[in-house]
Amino acid sequence: MGAIAASLYGAIAYACCLAALGYAIAFVGNVVVPKSIDIGVSAGPAEAIFVNVLLLGLFAVQHSVMARRSFKQWWTRIVPHSVERSTYVLAASLVLGLLLWQWRPIPEPVVWRVESPVVALLLWAVFWLGWGVLLVSTFLINHFELFGLRQVFAHLTGRTLPSPEFRTPLFYRYVRHPLYLGLLLAFWSAPVMTAGHLLFAMATTGYILVGIWFEERDLVAQFGEQYRRYRTQVGMLLPSRKGESLPHRSAPARSTRG
């Protein structure tokens, strides 16, 4: 693939990702968009659960399989290294878009409904805090590399990307996976928790925990004892720190994305 075409491809993939992520924020929060996690044409409970679980499973499989080092070693025999990440980002955006489009709301039963305006406002604050933590975390681990732009523009300019370096900037000094922590805060901070929202939150939480297991296995393989020591010093999702001699970390938390 020509360098200019690869750069254009990477920019399109990035734009698709931003669009899908922006809609996903509104989707989970039931704000602005006409179809969201609780708003839309309802189906029967059995159909809704079946379709939603299928969509969530497709999303999880795509993210997990394409993020694995073994898959990427095979995949880059087909696609150039420079667009491997952009291809992942585009595929993830399309699968996320399918989930947002085909999601079946399950408005009943309501698991909880917060009546206190103060508590509801606090939950909204945590919801937006979660998305903020996620966004900041992407920049801490190199936002443009995480979403494939750095790779395609390095190819365009003929530069070679440096090898990943283990660092622990800001959030990463206190929690190993702040990006996932942000997602969990956003998914669970709901003043009104419907059955459909609960299904979404539980499924994504399970996927995140499984994803962390695979991701940390890859990080141990990549960084060895350095990451093992980091894992004993810093909490996985709950902020904690047991040591002072932490390096800084620049390698993406996942080879995804996600």
C-alpha positions as CSV (number, residue, x, y, z in Angstrom):
1,M,0.0,0.0,0.0
2,G,1.4,3.4,-0.9
3,A,2.4,5.7,1.9
4,I,-0.2,8.4,0.9
5,A,-3.0,5.8,0.6
6,A,-2.0,4.3,4.0
7,S,-2.1,7.7,5.6
8,L,-5.5,8.4,4.2
9,Y,-6.7,5.0,5.3
10,G,-5.4,5.6,8.8
11,A,-7.1,9.0,8.9
12,I,-10.4,7.5,7.8
13,A,-10.1,4.7,10.4
14,Y,-9.4,7.3,13.1
15,A,-12.4,9.5,12.1
16,C,-14.6,6.4,12.2
17,C,-13.3,5.6,15.7
18,L,-14.0,9.1,17.0
19,A,-17.5,9.0,15.5
20,A,-18.3,5.6,17.0
21,L,-16.8,6.5,20.4
22,G,-18.7,9.8,20.5
23,Y,-22.0,8.1,19.8
24,A,-21.1,5.3,22.3
25,I,-20.8,8.0,25.1
26,A,-24.2,9.4,24.3
27,F,-25.6,5.9,23.9
28,V,-24.6,4.7,27.3
29,G,-25.6,8.0,28.9
30,N,-29.0,8.2,27.1
31,V,-28.2,11.7,26.1
32,V,-28.7,13.6,22.8
33,V,-29.0,10.6,20.4
34,P,-32.4,9.2,19.3
35,K,-31.4,5.6,19.9
36,S,-29.5,4.6,23.1
37,I,-29.1,1.9,25.6
38,D,-32.6,2.4,27.0
39,I,-34.3,4.3,24.1
40,G,-35.4,2.7,20.9
41,V,-37.8,0.1,19.6
42,S,-38.1,-2.7,22.2
43,A,-38.3,-6.3,21.4
44,G,-39.5,-9.3,23.4
45,P,-37.2,-10.1,26.4
46,A,-35.9,-13.3,24.9
47,E,-35.2,-11.7,21.5
48,A,-33.6,-8.7,23.1
49,I,-31.3,-10.8,25.3
50,F,-30.3,-13.1,22.5
51,V,-29.5,-10.3,20.1
52,N,-27.7,-8.1,22.7
53,V,-25.6,-11.0,23.9
54,L,-24.7,-11.9,20.3
55,L,-23.6,-8.3,19.6
56,L,-21.6,-8.1,22.8
57,G,-20.0,-11.4,22.1
58,L,-19.0,-10.3,18.5
59,F,-17.5,-7.1,20.0
60,A,-15.5,-9.0,22.6
61,V,-14.2,-11.6,20.1
62,Q,-13.1,-9.0,17.6
63,H,-11.3,-7.0,20.2
64,S,-9.6,-9.9,21.9
65,V,-8.6,-11.9,18.8
66,M,-7.3,-9.0,16.8
67,A,-5.4,-7.6,19.8
68,R,-3.4,-10.8,20.4
69,R,0.3,-10.9,19.3
70,S,-0.1,-14.3,17.6
71,F,-3.0,-12.9,15.5
72,K,-1.0,-9.8,14.5
73,Q,2.0,-11.9,13.5
74,W,-0.3,-13.8,11.1
75,W,-2.3,-10.8,10.1
76,T,0.7,-8.7,9.0
77,R,1.5,-11.3,6.4
78,I,-1.6,-10.0,4.7
79,V,-1.7,-6.3,5.6
80,P,1.3,-4.0,5.8
81,H,2.6,-3.3,9.3
82,S,2.0,0.4,8.9
83,V,-1.8,-0.1,8.6
84,E,-2.2,-3.1,11.0
85,R,-3.3,-0.9,13.8
86,S,-5.5,1.3,11.7
87,T,-7.2,-1.9,10.4
88,Y,-7.9,-3.0,13.9
89,V,-9.3,0.5,14.8
90,L,-11.5,0.4,11.7
91,A,-12.8,-3.1,12.5
92,A,-13.4,-2.2,16.1
93,S,-15.3,0.9,15.1
94,L,-17.5,-1.0,12.6
95,V,-18.3,-3.7,15.2
96,L,-19.1,-1.0,17.8
97,G,-21.3,0.8,15.3
98,L,-23.2,-2.5,14.6
99,L,-23.8,-2.9,18.3
100,L,-25.0,0.6,18.8
101,W,-27.3,0.3,15.7
102,Q,-28.8,-3.1,16.5
103,W,-29.0,-2.9,20.3
104,R,-32.4,-3.9,21.7
105,P,-33.4,-1.8,24.8
106,I,-34.7,-3.8,27.8
107,P,-36.4,-1.1,29.9
108,E,-38.0,-3.4,32.4
109,P,-37.4,-4.3,35.1
110,V,-35.7,-1.2,36.5
111,V,-32.9,-2.5,38.8
112,W,-32.5,0.8,40.6
113,R,-33.8,4.3,40.2
114,V,-32.0,7.1,42.2
115,E,-34.6,9.5,43.5
116,S,-32.2,11.9,45.3
117,P,-31.2,14.8,42.9
118,V,-27.9,15.1,44.7
119,V,-27.0,11.4,44.4
120,A,-28.2,11.4,40.7
121,L,-25.9,14.4,40.0
122,L,-23.0,12.7,41.7
123,L,-23.5,9.6,39.5
124,W,-23.6,11.8,36.4
125,A,-20.3,13.4,37.6
126,V,-18.8,10.0,38.0
127,F,-20.1,9.0,34.5
128,W,-18.3,12.0,32.9
129,L,-15.3,11.5,35.1
130,G,-15.0,7.9,33.7
131,W,-14.9,9.1,30.1
132,G,-12.5,11.8,31.1
133,V,-10.1,9.3,32.7
134,L,-10.4,7.1,29.5
135,L,-9.5,10.0,27.2
136,V,-6.6,11.2,29.3
137,S,-5.3,7.7,29.6
138,T,-5.1,7.3,25.8
139,F,-2.8,10.3,25.7
140,L,-0.7,9.1,28.5
141,I,0.1,5.9,26.5
142,N,0.4,7.8,23.2
143,H,-3.1,8.5,21.8
144,F,-2.0,8.7,18.1
145,E,-0.1,5.4,18.3
146,L,-3.0,3.7,20.1
147,F,-5.3,4.7,17.2
148,G,-2.9,4.0,14.4
149,L,-2.1,7.5,13.2
150,R,1.5,7.5,14.3
151,Q,2.3,4.3,12.4
152,V,0.8,5.5,9.1
153,F,2.4,8.9,9.2
154,A,5.8,7.4,10.2
155,H,5.5,5.3,7.1
156,L,4.6,8.4,5.1
157,T,7.7,10.3,6.3
158,G,10.0,7.3,6.2
159,R,10.7,7.3,10.0
160,T,11.1,4.2,12.1
161,L,9.1,4.0,15.3
162,P,11.1,3.4,18.5
163,S,10.7,0.2,20.4
164,P,8.1,0.3,23.2
165,E,9.4,1.6,26.5
166,F,8.0,0.7,29.9
167,R,6.8,3.8,31.7
168,T,4.1,4.7,34.3
169,P,2.9,8.2,33.7
170,L,0.3,9.9,36.0
171,F,-2.6,7.4,36.4
172,Y,-0.4,4.4,35.7
173,R,1.6,5.0,38.9
174,Y,-1.5,4.2,40.9
175,V,-3.6,1.8,38.7
176,R,-2.4,-0.5,36.0
177,H,-5.4,-0.1,33.8
178,P,-6.9,3.4,34.2
179,L,-8.5,3.2,30.7
180,Y,-10.6,0.2,31.8
181,L,-11.3,1.9,35.1
182,G,-12.7,4.9,33.2
183,L,-15.0,2.6,31.2
184,L,-16.3,0.8,34.3
185,L,-17.0,4.1,36.0
186,A,-19.0,5.3,33.0
187,F,-20.9,2.0,32.5
188,W,-22.0,1.6,36.1
189,S,-22.7,5.2,37.0
190,A,-26.4,5.3,36.1
191,P,-29.1,7.1,38.0
192,V,-31.6,4.7,36.4
193,M,-30.3,1.1,35.9
194,T,-32.5,-0.8,33.6
195,A,-32.3,-4.5,32.8
196,G,-30.7,-3.8,29.5
197,H,-28.2,-1.4,30.9
198,L,-27.3,-4.0,33.6
199,L,-26.8,-6.6,30.9
200,F,-24.5,-4.3,29.0
201,A,-22.5,-3.3,32.2
202,M,-22.1,-6.9,33.4
203,A,-21.1,-8.2,30.0
204,T,-18.5,-5.5,29.4
205,T,-17.2,-5.8,32.9
206,G,-16.7,-9.5,32.3
207,Y,-15.0,-8.8,29.0
208,I,-12.7,-6.2,30.6
209,L,-11.6,-8.7,33.3
210,V,-10.9,-11.4,30.7
211,G,-9.2,-8.9,28.5
212,I,-6.9,-7.7,31.3
213,W,-5.8,-11.3,31.9
214,F,-4.8,-11.7,28.2
215,E,-3.3,-8.2,28.1
216,E,-1.1,-8.7,31.1
217,R,0.1,-12.0,29.8
218,D,1.3,-10.2,26.7
219,L,2.9,-7.4,28.7
220,V,4.8,-9.9,30.8
221,A,6.0,-11.6,27.6
222,Q,7.1,-8.1,26.3
223,F,8.6,-6.6,29.5
224,G,9.3,-9.6,31.7
225,E,10.3,-9.1,35.3
226,Q,9.8,-5.3,34.9
227,Y,6.1,-5.8,34.4
228,R,5.9,-8.5,37.0
229,R,7.3,-6.2,39.6
230,Y,4.9,-3.4,38.5
231,R,2.0,-5.8,38.9
232,T,2.9,-6.5,42.5
233,Q,3.2,-2.7,43.3
234,V,0.2,-1.2,41.6
235,G,-3.5,-2.2,41.8
236,M,-5.2,-3.6,38.7
237,L,-8.4,-1.4,38.7
238,L,-8.5,0.0,42.3
239,P,-5.8,2.7,42.7
240,S,-3.0,1.6,45.1
241,R,0.7,1.7,45.2
242,K,3.1,-0.4,47.3
243,G,6.5,0.8,46.1
244,E,8.3,4.0,45.1
245,S,10.7,2.7,42.4
246,L,8.3,2.7,39.5
247,P,9.5,3.4,36.0
248,H,7.5,5.4,33.4
249,R,5.4,3.6,30.9
250,S,4.8,4.5,27.2
251,A,3.7,1.2,25.7
252,P,-0.1,1.0,24.9
253,A,-2.0,-0.9,27.5
254,R,-3.4,-3.1,24.8
255,S,-2.4,-3.9,21.2
256,T,-5.9,-2.6,20.4
257,R,-7.3,-0.8,21.4
258,G,-9.0,-0.9,22.7
